[in-house]
Amino acid sequence: MAEIVFDRVTKRYDDGQIAVNALDLTIADGEFLVLVGPSGCGKSTALRMIAGLEEISDGELRIDGDLANDLAPRERNIAMVFQSYALYPHLTVAENIGFGLKVRGADKAEIDRKVRETAELLELGDYLGRKPGKLSGGQRQRVAMGRALVRSPKAYLMDEPLSNLDARLRGQMRAEIARLQKMTGVTTIYVTHDQVEAMTMGDRVAVMNKGVLQQLAEPRRLYDVPANLFVAGFIGSPPMNLLAGTVGRADGGPALLLGQVVVPLDAAALAERPALASSDGRAVVAGIRPEALQIAEDDPAAPGRLCGRVAFVEDLGASLLVHVDLDAGAVVASDVTSEGDEMSSARTRLRAVLDGTLAVKSGQRIGLTVEAARVHVFDAKTEAAIRS
């Protein structure tokens, strides 16, 4: 096992493009860390620098305390699991799992023992004599994992290993990978663009965008306390609603002015974000999780309500995902911010997750409420979260 440290690590290509920019990141010995972000954010490049498959332009990479910048891949004792499985089709499951040990000149008896132990751990004991073409996608992915596990490396690197599986198998394999990591206790860095995978698997999650680390935290903290607008829009499913507005006054107290919608900031809200008490006139973006919204049972058009017409409803069984075209107040599409585009692409459709037993239909007018303390607020210019 090993601690892995990025110290101001940068990857710059010959054409000047920067894939990873001054990355400071410490992965603790035995930790399961997930690198997540949209395509092109630098997460796979960071992983490949650990493996020695990408050269480091600036900064230092240390593995188990040793400088690794110039170490050859085979000298790092790192095992990597790829998206494509990369199995040898002409070899059996047993031969694929033991291939790395054979190349390193291990004794045949040792190879056989380790292959059997690994196969039992992955529930592949009955398939050792089969070729990859006779296996399901999930079984092939387990064989790829077995080839990494059998080596007892310092760390495992996993580059979107589940992206080729269907939704049901992905769910099963997520749990399996997390279980195996806890059993082995080996440092693991897992790359994905799927924030659901990130939130359900990692001890901590590093969110990246355009080569820059945006936030490093436990999954729950990323959800509850996003550091900036990008993290807020990227983490959460369905994505956070983002409404442009300003901080102002209403009924003598501070409030968020979101178009014609006024959200008074009560004591609980100001305790969470005290800086808002003295931010009159400040341009902001208010973030509201779809699951924080509730349908107004009394007057849908009362002050503070988010009122509009239901565009369509997705019935998810236990809940309804309701899409509402608001009467007023621009909604900044969270998928726009997650791709880093300009926030001028504003629209007025809002998502709400409501109880599945409610009778909500397309074309219906409704009002939605939210507790002010559950509204996240970001500076419109810097995109940083406003708190203290």
N, C-alpha and C positions, 0 to 999 in steps of 0.2 A: 504494500500500500504506500501511498505517497501524497504529500502536499504539493500542489501545483500553483505556481505564482506567475502572473503576468505583471511585469513592472514597466509601465509606460511602453508597451509593445505596440509597434506600428507595422502594418504591411502596406507597402507602396509598390505599385507595379511600374514597369518601365515607361508607360505612357503617362505617368503622374497620378493615375487613379489611386485613391487611398481606400483600401478595403476594410482595414481596422486602424483606428486612430487613437494612439496613446492609451491603450487599454490597461487599466489597473484592476486586477482581479485575483483574489486568493481563493482557491478551492481547497478546503480543509481535508486532511487525511480521513478517508472513509466517507466523505460526503457524496451525496447524489445531487449534482448541480445541473440545472437545465438552462441552456442558452436558447432564447426564443426571440423571434422577430420576423418581419416580412422578408420576402425574397430579396437577396442582395444586401442584407443588413450587416454582413460580416461574420455571422455566427459559424458557418461551416469553415471559413478561412481561419478563424481562431482555433477551431478544433484541429484542422490540418497542420497548423503551426505546432501544436502540442505533439502531434504524431511525427513531425519532421518532414511532412509532405509539402510544406510551403516554407520558404526562407523568411526569416524575420528581418525587416528593414532597419528598425530602430528598437531600442529597449532590450530588456532581458527576460528570458523565460527560464524559470528554475523548476526542476522536478526533483522532489525529495531533497531539496537543499542544494542540488548541483546545477550549475549553469548548463543549459541544454541547447543554446542557440545553434551550435555547430555540431551537435551529436547526430550521427546517422540514425535513421529510423530504427534499425535493428538494435542499436545500442541503448534505446530508451526503455525497453521492456514495457511497451504500451500495446494493448490489444484494441483493434478497431473493428466495429461492426458497421457495414455499409448498407445503404438503402437497397442496393441491388442483390444482396445476399452473397454474390461472388462465389458460389459453390462450383466445384468441379463436377460436371455432369457425368463423367465416366468413372468417378469414384463413388464408393458406397458411403453411407452416412458415417460409419466408423472411420473410414479412410479420410473423409473430409474433416471430421473433428480432430483426428490425430495428425493431420498433415503438417501443421506448424512444428509439432514435437519431432516428427520424422526429419524435417529439414534441418533442425537443430542437432540432429544426431543422437536423440534420446534412445535409450535401450528399448527394445521391442516389448519386453514384459512391462516396463514402466508405461509405455504408450498404451498398451492394452488395458492396464489397470486404470489409468486416468480417463481413458475414453469411456470405459464402463461406468465409472463414478459420475462423470459428467452427464452421460446419457440418462442415467437413473435420475439425476437431479432435474433434468429437463423432460423427463417422461418420454424418452426416445429409445428405451431399452429394447422395445419390440421392433424397431426399424433400422437397427444397425447394419443389416445386410442389404437394405434397399438403396437404389440410386435416387438422386434428387428429383428426377422426373416422375417418380412414383409417389411423391409426397405432396401434401397440401401446402398452401402458402404459409400458413402458420407453422407447420412442421419444418419447412425449409428455413424460416426465420430462426427457429430454435436451433437448427443445426449450425447456422451462422453464429449464433450466440455461443453454442457449445465450443466452436473452434476458438473463440476468444477466451471462454472460461477455463478451458483445459490447460492453458499456459500459465495460470497463476501470475498474471502481470501486476505491475504497480498500479495501473489504472486502466479502465475501460473507456473507450471513446465510441459513442454511438451517433451516427449521422443519419437522422430521419429513418430509423430502421423499420418503422411500421407504416410508412406512407403507401406501400404497395398492397396493403391488406384492406379487406372490407371493414365496415364500421364495427361489426360484431367481433371480428378477430382482433381489431385494434384494441378494443376494450379489454379483451381477455389477455392480450400480450402486455398491455400497460401494467396490469396487476401482476403478471408473471415476472416482468423485468424488475419492478419495484421489490417484489418478494425476494428474488435472487440477489439483488443488491444488498438487501438487509441481511440475508444469510451469509454472504461472502464478506461484507464489510469493505469491499474494494472501492476506492475512489472512482466515481463514475461521472463523466460529463456527457450529457445527452443533448443533442441539437434537434430542434423541431421548429416549424412555423405554426404549429397547432397549439394555441394557448390553452386548450382544454388538457392536452397532454402535459403541458408545462405545469399547470395548476394542480394536477392530480398526482404527479410523480415526484417532483423535486423537493428536496429539503429546503433549498433556496432556488430562486429563479433570477437569472440575469436577462433583462430585456434590452435588446440592442436595436438601433436604427441608424442607418447610414454610417456604419462603422464605429459608432459611439455607444458606450454603455449608458443607458438611460436611467436604470434603477436596478439595484440588487437587493433582494429582500425575500422573506418567506412568502409563499403564495398568498396567504390571507392578508398580509400587509400590502402586497401589490394591489389587491382588490379594494381594500378599505382605505388605503392611504397612498394613492398614486402620486408620484413625484411631479409629474407634468402631464400636459394634455395628450402627448403621444401614448404614454403608458395607460392613461385613463381610457383612451379610445381603443387600445389594442387588447387590454385585459378585460375579460368579461364576455359572456355569451348568453343572450344577445348583447351587442355592443352598447356602451353607454350613450345616452342622448346628450348632445352638446348644444346649448342654446346661447347665442350671443346676446350681450346686454351690458348694463353698467351698474355700479353700486350707487344708490341714491337714498332718498328719504321717503317714508310713507307713514302717515299718522304719527309724525314726530320721532320715528325711530328708523334705524338703518334697514334697507331693503334691497333686494335684487330687482332691477327693472329690466325685464326680458320682453322687449316689445311692449305690448299692452298688458302683459302679465306682471303682476307685482307679487313678489314672495317676501313677506316681512321676515327679518332675521331676529328670531327670538333669542332668549338667554342661552338656550342649549346650542343654537347655531353659532353664536358669538363665542361661546366657550370653546367650540371646536376650531373656530377660525377668528381669533380676536382681532387680526389686522383689518377685518372688514368693517369694524366699528369706526375707523377713521380713514375710509377709502372713498369718500364721496366723489363721484365723477369718474372713477376709474373704470376703464373698459375691461370687461371680463368675459369669460366663457363659463357658463354654469353647466355642470355635468350631473345628470340624473340617471341612475341605474334603472333599467326597465322594471326590475323587480321591486324598486322602491316606490313605484307609483301605485296608487289605489283609486278605485272608482269613487266619485263623489256621490254619496247616497242621498244627500239633501239637495241643495240648489247647485246644479252643475255650472251655472254662470256666476256664482258668487266670487268676490275678489280673491285673487290668489289661485283660482282654478286654471288649469290648462284645458281649454275647451276646444273642441273640434268635431270633425265628422270621421267616423270609422271608414277607412279605405278598404281594408280587408282583415280577416281574422284567420290565424293559423291555429287550429285546434290540436293541441299537443297532448290531450287526454287530461292529465292532472292540472294543466294550466292552459291559458289562452295567450298567444302572442298577438296582441292587437296593434295594428298600424293605424295611427290617427293623423289626419291632416289638420294641423292647428289653425285656428282663426287668426292668431297673431303671434309674433315672436319667431324669429328665424331659428331653425334647428340646423346646426352644423353637422353634416354627415360624419359619423365617427370613422367610417371606412375611408373617407377622404384624408383625415389626419393620419390614419395608420399608414397610408402610402406616402405621406409627406407632401401632399399637394396643398395648394393655396386654400385658405379657409373661406375665400370668397364664394366657393361653391356651396352656398347655404341653401337649404330647402326647409320646408316646414312640415315634414313628416316625422312623427315621434313613435317610438315603440314602447309598449307597456306589457308586462307580464301580469296577467290577472288570474284569479281563481277560475279553474276549469268549469265550475258549476254555474258561472254567471251566464246570463242570456245576452250576449253581445253580438250584434249582427252588422254586416256591411251597410253603410248608409246611415246608421244611427248616430245621433248627436250625443256626445258624452262629455263629462267634465272629469278631470283627474286631479288628485291632490298628492302632495309629497311633503313630508316633514322637512322643515328648513335645515335641520341638523344633518340630514342625509343628502344635501345638495353639495357637491364638490364645486369649488370655485378656482378658476385659473386666470392669471393675468393674460389678457388678449395679446399683448406684445411679446412678452418673454415666454409664454405658455407654461410657466412654472406654477405649481399649486400655491395658492394663497392660504397661509395658516397663521403663524404668530406675527 
